[in-house]
Amino acid sequence: MYGPTETTIWSTIMPLQLTDAAAPPIGRPLLNTRVYVLDAQRQPLPTGAIGELYIGGAGVAKGYRGKRQLTSERFMRDPFADDGSSMYRTGDRVRQRSDGLLEFIGRADAQLKIRGHRVEPAEIESALLLHSQVAQAVVVGHGDGEHALQLLAYVVGKHGNAPSIELLRAHLQQRLPASMIPTLWVPLEALPLTPNGKLDRRALPAPGALPQRAHLAPRDALERQLATMLQEVLGIEVVGVDDNFFELGGDSLRAAEMAARFPQMFGVELPLGTLFHAPTVAGLAEVIKRSAHTPNDPLSVLLPLRAGTAGSTPLFCIHPVIGLGWSYLTLLGQLDPQWPVYALQSPGLSDPQHRPESIEAIARDYLARLRSVQPRGPYRLLGWSLGGLIAHAITAELHALGEEVEVLAMLDSYPHLEQAAALSESENVRASVHALALHLAPGQPMPTTVAELASLLCDHYGLNELPAVRQLLEQRPTLLDDLGALTQHHLQLARRHRPRQLDQDVVFVEASVRMSSGGDDALWVDYRPQAWHPYVRNLQLHVLDSDHHSMLSPTHAATLSTLLHAATAEATRAVRPVGQAGRGAVAGDGVTEYA
């Protein structure tokens, strides 16, 4: 049973089995009780996402007697109830599982911010306790103000045996994103306790007081330079030659910073994607010694973003209307590190004369390329914007070959684009701006050329922040013209495309900030997820607190990755009942997915 005093002691309940002992859920709501998993704006979160628990219903107290300020902070009107009743903010972090059960993660005030990522120490502790060698675990933030905060894990082994730190690190890598892997580890014989038996956090030894995992020191001047660079980029004191960049807290933005520093420090380029294949000082040193020439051209049609583990099913990410797939880099720090991840990009990026005749032609081309690395299914496809339309067409081709698509996920992608009449170039550009819901800053003129359209798209997709984009613009002055023309061609293909009807479930993530035509109906898009109903078997709708162009920003990487992990885990399960569209999941009302 779970419940705070403020909600009359009990709010959720479930019978526990022995299999629940390691990480028992807190159950489902009692009768006349409602529970909500909400984000910082008090909006419902999708299944699997971590948020704060709010409780409504008949058991909620009126407040704290004589404490008006505290009452206003903890008790508020329940926006999901029609009777004007209140709900209570518990301060507990939870997530709702796909079976409707709630899992307790930790207190909201115990969150840590590690290199830009919000981390729940209790979630890491729970994952550690699932390992057969671990009896107790405590995770804290360690830093002195001068150096970046790092995750420090204290672990007590079972039967007095010290657990293997390497095994524990590998164990966590299979369950948690890289940002949640501790960089410091301290094995203990027992946790220090206060006289009343509670954990004495002040008595936990500093990591320097006990020996740490040995770091192999740089062996030559080149490795010393690389180690120094990683220390500066990651904000840590020691980097060994075999330490993994991503295990130390690296992410796509820091990878971009590394790429920007490489030419000046080493006189060679660091191609986009290389760091995911060579994430250590030793590996990067070999890259430099080979003159940094790798097959990973950043404009290649099938761009490896991460090698993953041999034998693991890849995730193929299809580009939006601009043709570039680099925006998917933000997901790498949150996705299962075993997953190989590829971006499919338009051949028109390298060959401006390449103009496919249809979405189906693009799908057939991309299918041949993805099957070159994964000959047989099941397949996992993710498409953002136009990429969702292409992913659906690839799925149709795979079905025709008798192949299974395990996950087809779309990010704010819609099947219907209509054009009122023939347009001039400037009219086409203006219509594209409105159809793609591109926002202009106050005083910013409306684009009139395809190059100006491409520049605006790069800004909205966050591509201008990547050093590789700036380098390409310097090397290829016509790039923006080429991207703008490619964007217009893709829009025309989308206008002519009619999706096939498929026996396929779709995970659809809708941006909560709806796109609109801006009053220009020269190009018109039906921005409703339900527009897909004639073309798929079932649409599982999730709403992301974002606009269309910010969906792949680092802010949303954890939520999107959670949805992809859940979709993969449930791929073989029976489809659950569906409810109405247009809102996030609210535990206790039976709605867990939407059509």
N, C-alpha and C positions, 0 to 999 in steps of 0.2 A: 504494500500500500504506500501511496505517496500523497502528500498534501501539506501545505503550510497552515499554520493556525488561522491566518486571515481568510481561509476558505473553509472554515469549520473542520480543520484537521485532515480529512481525507478527501482527495479529488480524483485519483486514479487507482486502479486495482488490477491485479492479474494473478492467477495461480502460477507459482514458480516450479520449474522442473530442475533436476540436477544439472541439466545441460545449460541452464541459465546462470549457474553459480559464478562464472567468471565475470560476466557483464550483464546483470539482470536488468531487463527493461522495467520502466515504472508503470507500464500498463496502458489501459484505455480509461476514458472518463466514466465516472459513476453516472447513474441516472440523474437527470436535472443538472448536469454539469457539462460545460463546454470548455474545451481546451484549444488554444490557438498557438501556432508556431509563427512568430512574426519577425520581420526585419527591423532595422533601426527606425524606419518610417512607419512602423506598426502596420505593415502590409503583409498578407499571408505569403509564406514561402513554399516552394514546391516540395514534394516528397523527397526525403533524403538530405535536404539542406538544413544547416544548423542555424537556429535562431533562438530568441528568448521566448519562454513559456508564459502565456497569459491565461488566466482562468476566469471563466464566467459561469453564470448559473445561479441556482437558488442558494448555494452555500456561501457566496461571497459576502463578507462583512461590510458594514457601512463605512468603516474607517477606523482611525486611531483616536481614542477619546483625548481631547485636549491637544492634539498634534495636527493642526490644520495643514501645515506645510508638508509634513510627511504623508498625510492622507492624500493630498493632491498629487504627490509624486507616484504613489503606489496604486491608488484607486482612480479609475476613470470610466467614462461612459463606454459601454460595449458597442462599437459600431456595427457588429455583426448580429446584434439582437434587435428585434422590433419592439421590445417592451420598455425600452429606455433604461434597462438595468445596467449595472456596473460590471467591470472586469478588474482583476487584480494582476499587477505586474510582479511576477515572482522573483525576477533576477536570476533565474536558473536557465542555463543554456541546454537545449534539447534538440532532437531531430525526430521526425516521424518516419518510421520504416514503411516499406511498401505494404506490409500486412496491417498497418494502422497502429501498431504499438509505438509508444514513445520511449526513446532512449535518453537517459540523463547524461549530459556531457560535462557539465561543471558550472560554476558560478560565473555570471557575466563579468563581475569585477575581478575575476582571476585571469582574464584574457591577456595575452602578451602580443606585442607587435614586433615581429622578427623580419627585418629587412622589407618592410612594407606589407607583410602578410599578417593578418590576425590569426593567432594560434590559440587553441584550447589545450592547455597542459593536461587536463583530465582526459581528453580524447587520446593523447599519446600514452598516458598511463594505462588506459583501458586496453589499448592495442598491445602494450608490453605484457600485461597480465595474461594475455591469451597465449603467450609462449610457454612451453612446457618447463623451461629452466627458471622462470621468474616467479618468485613468491610475493614480492612487494616491489613497487616502483613509485618514484616521485619525480616529477619533471618541473623545473623552475627556470626562470630567466636569469642569466648570469651576465653581468656587465658592470663596469665601474664608472660610466659616464663618458670616459674618453674613447672607449671602444664600443662597437656595435653590440647590442644585446644578442646573446647566443642561448640556445637551448641546452640545458644541462640535465642529464638523466642520472638519478641515483637508483641502482637496482640491487635487490637482495635475491640471491639464488636459493633454490629449493634444497633442502637437506644439507645446508652449509656449503654447497658447491658454488663457486663463483661462475656466473653465466658468461658465455662467450660474447664479447661485445660485437664481433664481426657477424655472428649469427643473429644477434638482436637487431643490428642495423639492417641486415638483409631481410629480416622478418618485417620490420617497419616499412621498408621500401616496397613491399608487396601490398601494403594496406594504406599507406598514407602518402600525400604529396611530398616532394622534396623539401618544401619549406617547413615541414613538421618532423624532420629527422634530426634528432639532437646531434650537435657537433662535439659536445663534451660528455664524457661518461665517467661515473664513479661507482665501482662495485663496492658494496658494503656487506658486512656480516649481519648487520641489523640496522634498522632505522632508529635514530635517536627519539626518545619519547619523553614527554613531560611527566611529572609525578602522577597526573590523573590519566595517563595512558594515551594521550594524544600526540600526534607528530610534533616534535620540537624542531621547527624549521630553522631557528637560529643556531641550532647545534649541528646542522648539516655541514660537513667539512667542505672547504673550498676546493675546487678541482685541482689546484696546484699542490694540495696537501697529499695527494695520492698519485701514483704513476698513471700516466695516460697512454693511450695507444701510441706506439712508436711511429713517428713521421720520418720517412726516408728523406734525408737532406739532399738538396740539389748537388749534382755531381760535377757540373761545369758552369761556366759563366752564362751560357744561354739558359740553362735551367734556373739559375739564380735570378736572372732577369724576369723570366716567366713567373716564378714563385712570388717575386716582389709585386708584379703586376696584379696577380690574383689576390694577394693580401690587400692591396689598395682598393681594388674593385669590390671585394667582398667585405672589407672592413674587419679582417681578422688578423691575428698575430702570426700564426704559423700555417704554412701550406707545404706538405710533403710532395715529392714528385709523383706519387701514385694516388694522391687524394683527388676525389672526383669533384669537379667544379659544382655540379648540381647538388651533391650530397652536402657540400659546404654552405649551401644556401643560395647558389646562383640561380638566375632565372633568365627569361628571354631579354629583358631590358639590360641586365648586366652582361649578357652575351653580346648584345649590340654595342655596349660600351667597350668590351674587349675588341670587337672587330674594328671600332673606330681608332683604337690606340695602336693596333698592329702595324699599319704602314709606317708610322713615324718611328716606332721603337725597333722594328725588325726589318723594315724595307720590303715587306711582302704583304699581300692582302690575306685576310682571313675570310674565305668564302662563307657566305651565310649557310649554316648547317654543319660546318666542319666541327664546331665545338661540341656538337651532339654526338659525333663519332669519335672525337679525341678530346675527352673532357679532363684530362690530367696534364700536369706539367710535362711528363715524359712523352705523352702522345702529341702535345703541341710542339714540343721540340723536334719530333720526327717530321711533323708537317712542315716546319720551317726549313729543316734540312733538305726536304724534297722540293724546296722553292715554293711551297704552298700551292702547288698546282694539283687540284683535286677535281674529280668529275662532277662536283656539286655546283654547277653554274646556277646562280641565284634566279635565273630566268628559265631554267629547265622545266619542261612540262611536268615531269614527275620529280618533285624536289623532296629528297629525304630530309625531314625535320629532326628525326631521332631514329637511331637504329633499333632501339629496344632490345628484346631478348629473342634469340633465334628460336623459331617455332611458334612465337606468339602471333595472334591474329592482328594484322595492321589496322589502323584507322586511316581512311583516305578522306582528306578534307578538300572540297571543291571550291574554287575561287568565286568571289562575288563578281559583279558586273565589270569591274575594272580589269579583271584578268589575273591579278596578283594574288598569291595565297599566303603571303607572309604574315598576315594578321593572326593566323592560327598559332603563331609562335607563343602567344600569351598563355595557351592552354598547357604547354609542356611541363611547367612546374607543378601542375595539379593532376594531370592524368597519370594513370598507372605507369610507373617507369618501365615496366616490361613491354608496354605496347609500342611497336614500331609506328611512327606517324609520318605520313606523306602528305604534301600539298600538291594538288593537281592545278596547273597553271596553263593559261592560254598559249598555244604555239605562236600566236600573234605578237607576243612580247618580244620574241627573238626575230621573227619574220613578219614585218609590217604588211607584207603582201598576202599573208595567210588569212583567208576569209572563208570559214566553213559555211556551208549552205543552209544548215539547220541545227537546232538543238540536238536532234537525233544523230547528226553527223559528229558533233562534238562528243556525244555520249559513246559512240562506237570507237572513236579515237582514244578517249580516256580509258575505256574498258580494256582495250588492247594493252595499254601501258600499265594499268594496275595489275592485269593478269600476268605481266612479265615478272612481277615480284610475288604475286599470290595466284598461282594457276587455278586453285579450286577454292570454293567457299567453305564455310559461310563468310560473308563480307560485311564490313562495317563502313558506312558512308555518312559523311557529315557535310551539309551544304548550307552556306550562308547567302541570303539574298538570291541572286541568280543561281548560285551554287546549288540551292535546294531543287530548283527546276531541273538542272543537269543531273543531280543525284537521282532524282525520280526517273529520268530517262535512262540512266545507267542501270537502275534496278529493273526497268522493263527489258533491257537487253539481256541482263543476267537471268531473269525469269524465263526468257525464251530459250536460253541454253540449259534450263533445268537447274540453275544454281540458286542457292538460298542467300538472301540478304538478311543477316542477323539483326542489324540495326540500320535503319534509315532515319536520320535526324536532320531536321531543317530548322534554321534560325531565321525567322521572319521572312520566309520565302513564299511567294504567291503565284498562282498559276495563270492569272488572266491579266494581260496587258493589251490595251486597245489604243489605236491611233485614229484621230478624227479625219485627218486629211494629209496630203503631201505638204511637206514643210521645207523652208529654206534652212541653211546651216544654222543661222542665229536663232530661228524659231525652234529648230530641233534641239539646240543646246538649252534654250529656255525651257522647253517642254521637259527635257531630261532632268533639269534641276528640280522642277516641281514633282515629276513622277518619282524621283529618287528621294524626295523630301530633304534636299540639301539646304541647310540654313545659311543665310547670309548675315554677316555681322552688320551692325548699324553703320550705314554709310558705304558698305561694300557694294560695288556695282554688280549688276547681273552679268554673268559670263556670256560672251557672244561667240567664242571660238571653242573648238574641241580641246585645245591646249588649256584654256582657262577652266573648262569643265573638269579635265583630268586633275588639274592642280587642286580644285575644290574637293574632288573625291579623295585625293591623297590626304588632304587635311582632315576630312571627316573620318576616314578609315585609320587615322593615326600613323600613316606610313611616313609622313614627313619627319617623324621623330626618329626614324631608323637611319643610322649613318649610311647603310648600304644604298638607300634611296638617293641620298645626296651624292654619293660617289657615282651612281649610275647617271644622274643628271649631268654631272661634270663630264663623264665619258661619252654621253650620248645626248647632245642638245635637243634632238628631235623627240626625245622620249615622251614628253607630255603630249605633243601632237599625236604620237602613235597611240598612247593610252586613251586619249579622248576619242579618236576614231574607232578604236577597238570597243570602247564603251558603247558608242552609238550603234555599232554593228551588232553587239550583243543584245541591245534593247530591241532592235528590229527582229532579230531571231526569236526573242521571247514573245514579241507581238504576234508572230506567225505560228508559234508553237501551240499545239493542242495535246495535252498529256494523255497517255493511255490509262485505261482503267486497270488497276493492279490489285491482286490479292496480297496486300502488304500493309502491315502496321507502320505508322509514322509517329516518331516523337517530334512534336512541333513546339518550338519555343518562340513565343510571341513577345515582342517588345511592348511594355505597358504604355509607352508614349506612342500613340498611334501616328503612323505616317498619313499625310493628306496631300491632295493634289495642289494645295495652295491657290485654288481658284483657276488653275489653268488645266483645261480638259483636253488639250491637244494630244497628250499621252495620259491614259487613265488606267489605274491599277485597282483591282478589287482587293483592298487590304483587309480581308477577313480570313482567318484560318479555315472557316467552314467552306470556303471556296474549293478546298481540296476534297470535300466529301465524295463527289462523284468519281474520284480517281484513286481512292485508297480504301482499304478494308476498315481501318480504325485509326482515328486521329487522337493521340494522347497529348493534350494541350497543357503546357506550362507557361506561366507568365513571368517574364523577367523584368525587374524594375529598371528599365533602360529605354533609351531610344534606339532606333534601328542601327545607327552607325556606331554606337558605343557597346554593342553586345559582346564583342571580343576584346574589350578593354580589360586590363589586369583585375579591375574591380570585380568582374563577373566570372573570372576564370574558374574559381572554386565551385560556384553554383553550377556552371555548365558541365564541368568535369564530373560532379556528383550525379547529374542527370544522365550523362553518358555511361558512367559506371553502373548505375541502377538499370538502365535500359539493357545493357549487356548481360547483367546478372539475371534479368527477368526474361531474356529472349526466349527461353524454352518453357516458361510458365504459362498457365492459362490466362487469358485476358480477363481482367477483373471488371466488375460493373462500372459503368461510366455515368457521370452526372452532367450538369450543365456547364457551358463554357463561360469564360469571362471573369474568373476570379481564381485566386490561388487556393491551395489546399487548406482546409480548416478541419483539424482533427475533431472527431466526435460527431460530424454530420454525415459521415459515410462517403464523402467525396474525396477520392484520391487521384483520379485522372479524368480527363475531360475529352469530349468529342464535339 
